[in-house]
Each structure stands twice: as structure tokens, then as C-alpha cells.
């Protein structure tokens, strides 16, 4: 039977992110901020349609030769450096007198300042009196993407000295973020350290992959990531970490776009996971043809889901969550297919305020 709960969440900082809505496309969507034109010429671009002046700084800046930016009709400003040797360079823009780090840079999501508002004693804060696990940044080769990809892996305190094999949670961020988001603004490592020290969760390995893939249509990421997860990420983790294998020892949770990717795994890979948590996500009923396609796929997958999945949980940040209506429409498809699930809501909307609490709740319920 479906269960409805309201979770009281604690106050903490939140960071807005791209997610469960249909955004109006802009030239920024496909902008390449750095383009090697060959012959030592490199173009630097930034989308700033309302700016009056754009400048440039950093290691790539030619000495004594200020760059002249020109603005195209689409709002993109561009300047070209004529003689730049091969190498690695720091750079930044100045927009109307304000220094701006490139918002399209490869690591832009990791350079945002974080403001921790609170008393320092919350479930997501780093504590001095608990053992801390290790966070590793690892690279693997993705077969379906034919590219080197990065992920983060949290292992619990004492993992290095232990001989025990542990279950694995695959924890996915939302659209516009990357694999550094959960251990960063998501405070995942602090949450897990604290829960383990309190004896409230089972020891586990937590894998935080990069669910963002550079494609023109964001929704095209969903099947690509699911393929990457199954064919490359899981094998990489099981080859390189001391973990238990088989569906009883795997869980997957994702927020927003990561929730869409989690639902893709529910449809295709329910024989590989016993635990699924979908956070602030749902298919789009307004896209009728696509929504009908998901309905048909869900009905086809229903027998496997009923047989294999031990725990299926959907959460949302109350009606202010931008995915709220999509989520409710999606749950009706699960109802019609006769698939049992739990449903939680919590005030906080479509923000990390909600998702940190989600992780705090779900980590306590896995592998028990």
C-alpha cells in the first residue's frame, strides 16, 4: 500500500539548479567558451546579452595587449588571442567591471561559493567527534560515450583496514550539476559520516557519478547515462572496490534529472537493483507522445519491478517543488500498473534543502 508522510526538515542553505522544467533555449546552451582556431589563435566567448562592456584576465592574457571583445546579435561576446602556445591557462572575464569566472567552464559547478547558514550542529555539518570516511575522485572509460569520465566515491571510515565487502549506493545529482555536487553542496560525506557514527546506517560504498552528458537536448542524457551506468560505472566499481555484487547489494537514488535517470534504470535494470529512490522527478505529461511511451514501457517492465524491487520510494519538496505535478502524474502510471511504492513529501521545494534531508532519510533505510 502507498504510504504518505510529511518529513520535518531542518533549515540549511540551498542552491538553485536546472531541473524539471522546459527551459527556453538560448545561445548559451551550446556555447563553446574556448575554441582552438588553429595556428595559435584561440577564441574566448561569454554569453552576456545585457552587458555594456566585457574584458579578459588570467594567464592567457597577452602582456600589454588588452583584448577587444565584440558582441554578436545573439548576445555572445568574443575575443581572439592570436599567438597562444599549447598549455594550460587560468582565465576569467570582466563583465561591466565585475570579475566573472566562466559560467560555461568545465569546473564551473565546483567553484561556487557555499554559505552554511545554521549553528554548525545539523545532520549535514562536519563534526570533530566522529570518524570521517574518504572521498576519492576517480576516472573511468565510458564505453557508450567513448570518453574518459569522472566520478566520486565515498568509503566509510575504516574501509581501508577492513576486509569486509560492502553494498553500494549509486547517488545521482540533478541537471546542470556534476559528480562534485553531492559531496559539495549536498554535504553527502558529512551526512554519511554522522549517520554511520550514530549507528543509524549500514556501512556502504557511495558512488556519485557524473549524470550530465554534453548533448543538445538535456533529455537525451537519460538513456545515455543509464547505458553508461550499467556497462561502465558498475563494472568499474566492482573491479576496483571491495564491494558486494548482485541486486540485493545495490541501490540507486537520483534527484531531478538524476531522478529521471533513476526511473530509466527502474524500467531497464530492475533486475540489478533492489532499492530505488526517485527524488523530485517525474515524466512530463504535457509531452503526450513521450508520456504514453513511458506508460507502455512501465507496463511492460511491471512484472520485473514487482518481482525484483524491494524498496521503491518517491519524494518531493511539497507543492512548491517544480516537479510536483509531473511527479503526481507519474505516480498514477505506477498505480495503474499495480506497482507498490512509498511516497514522501517535505517542505523545501526543488532545492538542496530538500535533497539533503532525502539522503539523510534514505541512507538509514538501505540494505536492512
C-alpha positions in Angstrom: 0.0 0.0 0.0 1.2 3.5 -0.7 2.3 5.4 2.3 2.1 9.2 2.7 4.4 11.0 5.1 5.4 14.6 5.8 9.0 15.0 6.8 10.0 17.9 9.1 13.2 19.3 7.5 15.9 21.4 9.2 17.0 24.8 8.0 20.1 24.9 5.8 21.4 26.6 2.8 20.1 25.8 -0.7 21.4 26.3 -4.2 19.1 26.7 -7.2 19.7 24.4 -10.1 18.4 23.5 -13.5 15.9 20.7 -13.4 12.3 19.6 -14.1 11.0 22.2 -16.4 11.2 23.0 -20.1 13.6 25.9 -20.4 13.6 28.4 -23.3 16.8 27.7 -25.3 19.4 30.4 -25.5 22.8 30.7 -27.3 24.4 29.9 -24.0 23.1 26.3 -24.2 25.5 25.3 -27.0 28.2 27.9 -26.4 31.8 26.8 -26.5 33.6 29.3 -24.3 37.1 28.3 -25.6 37.7 27.4 -29.2 41.1 26.5 -30.6 41.0 28.0 -34.1 44.5 26.6 -35.0 47.7 28.5 -35.8 47.9 29.8 -32.2 44.6 31.5 -32.4 42.1 30.9 -29.6 38.6 32.4 -29.2 37.2 33.1 -25.8 33.4 33.7 -25.6 30.8 34.5 -22.9 27.0 35.0 -23.2 26.2 38.4 -21.7 23.3 39.9 -23.7 22.7 42.8 -21.4 26.4 43.7 -20.8 27.8 47.0 -22.0 31.5 46.0 -21.8 33.4 42.7 -21.5 37.1 42.3 -20.6 39.5 39.4 -20.0 42.1 38.4 -17.5 44.3 35.5 -16.4 47.4 33.6 -17.6 46.2 33.6 -21.2 46.1 37.4 -21.3 48.8 38.8 -23.7 51.1 41.2 -21.8 50.4 44.8 -22.6 47.7 43.8 -25.2 44.2 44.2 -23.8 41.7 42.0 -25.7 38.9 43.7 -27.6 35.6 41.8 -27.4 32.9 42.2 -30.0 29.2 41.5 -29.3 27.2 39.4 -31.7 23.5 39.9 -32.3 22.7 36.8 -30.2 24.4 38.3 -27.1 27.7 36.4 -27.2 30.9 38.4 -26.7 34.0 37.0 -28.3 37.7 37.9 -28.4 40.6 36.1 -30.2 44.1 35.7 -28.9 46.4 35.4 -31.9 49.5 33.7 -30.5 48.8 31.3 -27.7 51.1 28.3 -27.2 49.8 24.9 -26.2 49.4 24.6 -22.5 47.0 25.0 -19.5 45.8 28.6 -18.7 43.7 30.2 -16.0 41.3 32.8 -17.3 38.4 35.0 -16.3 36.0 37.6 -17.8 35.2 41.1 -16.6 31.6 42.0 -17.3 30.7 45.7 -16.7 33.6 45.9 -14.2 32.8 42.7 -12.3 35.3 39.8 -12.4 33.4 36.7 -13.6 34.5 33.1 -13.7 33.5 31.4 -16.9 30.0 30.0 -16.2 30.5 27.5 -19.0 33.8 26.3 -17.8 34.3 22.6 -17.3 34.6 23.0 -13.5 32.2 25.9 -13.1 29.8 24.0 -10.9 32.6 23.3 -8.5 33.7 26.9 -8.0 30.5 28.3 -6.5 30.9 29.8 -3.0 28.9 27.9 -0.3 27.2 29.6 2.6 26.4 27.4 5.5 23.6 29.1 7.5 23.0 27.5 10.9 24.5 26.6 14.2 27.0 24.1 12.9 25.3 21.2 14.7 23.0 20.0 11.9 23.0 16.5 10.4 24.8 17.8 7.3 27.6 19.6 9.2 31.2 18.2 9.7 31.7 17.1 13.2 35.0 16.8 15.1 33.9 13.9 17.3 33.1 11.4 14.5 35.4 9.3 12.3 35.4 10.5 8.7 35.4 8.4 5.6 37.5 9.0 2.4 36.3 10.8 -0.7 38.1 9.7 -3.9 37.9 11.3 -7.3 38.3 8.6 -9.9 38.3 8.4 -13.7 37.0 5.6 -15.9 36.5 4.9 -19.6 32.9 5.0 -20.7 32.2 2.5 -23.4 28.8 4.0 -24.7 30.2 7.6 -24.6 33.7 6.6 -25.9 35.1 9.1 -23.4 37.0 9.4 -20.1 34.6 10.2 -17.4 34.9 11.2 -13.7 33.1 10.1 -10.6 33.4 10.5 -6.8 33.4 7.6 -4.4 32.8 7.8 -0.6 34.1 4.9 1.5 33.3 4.7 5.2 35.8 5.3 8.0 37.9 2.1 8.5 37.2 0.8 5.0 41.0 0.7 4.2 41.8 -1.6 7.1 38.8 -3.8 6.8 38.4 -7.0 4.7 34.6 -6.7 4.5 32.8 -6.3 1.2 30.1 -3.6 1.3 26.9 -2.9 -0.6 26.8 0.1 -2.9 24.5 3.2 -3.3 24.7 4.9 -6.7 23.7 8.6 -5.9 23.0 10.9 -8.8 22.8 14.7 -8.9 20.4 16.8 -11.0 20.5 18.6 -14.3 23.2 21.3 -14.7 25.4 19.9 -11.9 28.0 17.2 -11.9 29.6 14.5 -9.7 31.1 17.0 -7.3 27.7 18.3 -6.4 26.6 15.7 -3.9 29.9 15.7 -1.9 29.9 19.6 -2.2 26.6 21.5 -1.8 24.9 18.2 -1.0 27.1 17.6 2.1 26.8 13.9 1.4 30.1 12.9 3.1 29.2 14.7 6.3 25.7 13.2 6.3 27.0 9.7 5.8 29.9 10.1 8.4 27.4 11.3 11.0 24.8 8.6 10.4 27.5 5.8 10.5 29.0 7.2 13.7 25.5 7.2 15.3 24.9 3.6 14.2 21.9 4.6 12.1 23.0 3.3 8.7 24.7 0.2 7.4 28.3 0.6 6.2 28.2 1.1 2.4 30.2 2.5 -0.5 28.5 5.5 -2.1 29.3 6.2 -5.8 28.4 9.7 -7.1 28.8 9.6 -10.9 28.5 12.5 -13.4 25.0 12.2 -14.8 25.5 15.3 -17.1 26.4 14.5 -20.7 27.0 17.2 -23.3 24.1 16.8 -25.6 21.8 19.4 -27.3 18.6 18.1 -25.7 19.0 17.5 -22.0 16.5 14.6 -22.0 18.9 12.7 -24.3 21.2 12.4 -21.3 18.8 9.9 -19.7 19.2 6.8 -21.8 22.9 7.6 -22.3 23.6 7.7 -18.6 21.7 4.5 -18.0 23.8 2.7 -20.5 27.0 4.2 -19.0 25.9 3.2 -15.5 25.3 -0.5 -16.5 28.1 -1.1 -19.0 30.9 1.0 -17.4 30.3 2.5 -14.0 29.1 -0.6 -12.1 31.8 -2.8 -13.7 34.5 -0.2 -12.8 33.4 0.0 -9.2 33.1 -3.8 -8.8 36.6 -4.2 -10.4 38.3 -1.6 -8.2 36.5 -1.6 -4.9 35.8 -4.3 -2.3 32.0 -4.4 -2.7 29.2 -7.0 -2.8 27.7 -7.8 -6.1 24.1 -8.7 -7.1 20.9 -6.7 -6.9 20.4 -7.3 -3.2 23.5 -5.2 -2.6 22.9 -2.3 -5.0 20.7 0.8 -4.5 20.2 3.8 -6.8 18.9 7.3 -5.9 18.7 10.4 -8.0 17.3 13.9 -7.8 15.5 15.9 -10.6 17.3 14.9 -13.8 19.0 12.2 -11.8 15.6 11.0 -10.8 14.7 10.7 -14.5 17.9 8.6 -14.9 16.9 6.5 -11.9 13.4 5.9 -13.4 15.2 4.8 -16.7 17.1 2.2 -14.6 13.8 1.1 -13.0 12.4 0.4 -16.4 15.5 -1.3 -17.8 17.6 -2.6 -14.9 15.2 -3.6 -12.2 17.0 -7.0 -12.1 20.2 -5.2 -11.0 18.9 -3.1 -8.0 16.6 -3.9 -5.1 16.4 -0.3 -3.9 15.3 2.8 -5.9 14.6 6.3 -4.6 13.3 8.9 -7.0 13.8 12.5 -5.6 11.8 15.4 -7.1 11.3 13.9 -10.5 8.6 12.7 -12.9 7.9 12.2 -16.6 6.3 15.1 -18.5 2.6 14.5 -19.1 2.5 17.6 -21.3 4.6 15.7 -23.8 1.8 13.3 -24.6 3.6 11.0 -27.1 6.6 10.7 -24.8 4.5 10.2 -21.7 2.5 7.5 -23.5 5.8 5.8 -24.4 6.8 5.7 -20.8 3.4 4.3 -19.8 3.8 1.5 -22.2 7.4 0.8 -21.1 6.3 0.8 -17.5 3.5 -1.7 -18.1 6.0 -3.9 -19.8 8.5 -3.6 -17.0 5.9 -4.0 -14.2 6.3 -7.8 -13.7 10.1 -7.4 -13.3 9.7 -4.4 -10.9 7.2 -6.3 -8.8 9.5 -9.3 -8.6 12.9 -7.7 -8.1 12.5 -4.3 -6.4 12.3 -4.5 -2.6 12.1 -0.7 -1.9 10.7 1.9 -4.3 10.3 5.4 -2.9 9.3 8.7 -4.5 9.9 12.0 -2.7 9.0 15.6 -3.5 9.5 19.0 -1.9 5.8 19.6 -1.4 3.7 21.5 -4.0 6.3 24.3 -4.3 8.6 21.6 -5.9 8.7 22.4 -9.7 8.5 18.7 -10.4 5.4 18.2 -8.1 2.7 17.9 -10.8 5.0 15.8 -13.1 5.6 13.5 -10.1 1.9 13.1 -9.3 1.1 12.3 -12.9 3.9 9.7 -13.0 2.7 8.0 -9.8 -0.7 7.5 -11.5 1.1 5.4 -14.1 2.6 3.3 -11.3 -0.8 2.9 -9.7 -2.4 1.8 -13.0 0.4 -0.7 -13.5 -0.2 -2.1 -10.0 3.3 -1.3 -8.7 3.6 -0.6 -5.0 5.7 2.3 -3.8 6.1 4.8 -0.9 5.6 8.5 -1.3 7.2 11.2 0.9 6.8 14.9 0.8 8.8 17.5 2.7 8.7 21.3 2.6 11.6 22.9 0.8 10.8 22.8 -2.9 13.1 21.8 -5.6 16.4 22.6 -3.8 19.2 21.0 -1.9 17.3 22.0 1.3 15.0 19.0 0.4 17.6 16.6 -1.1 20.0 16.7 1.9 17.1 15.6 4.0 16.2 12.9 1.5 19.7 11.5 1.7 19.6 11.6 5.5 16.3 9.5 5.4 17.2 7.0 2.6 20.7 6.1 3.9 19.1 4.9 7.1 16.8 2.5 5.3 19.1 0.8 2.8 20.4 -2.7 3.0 18.5 -3.6 6.2 
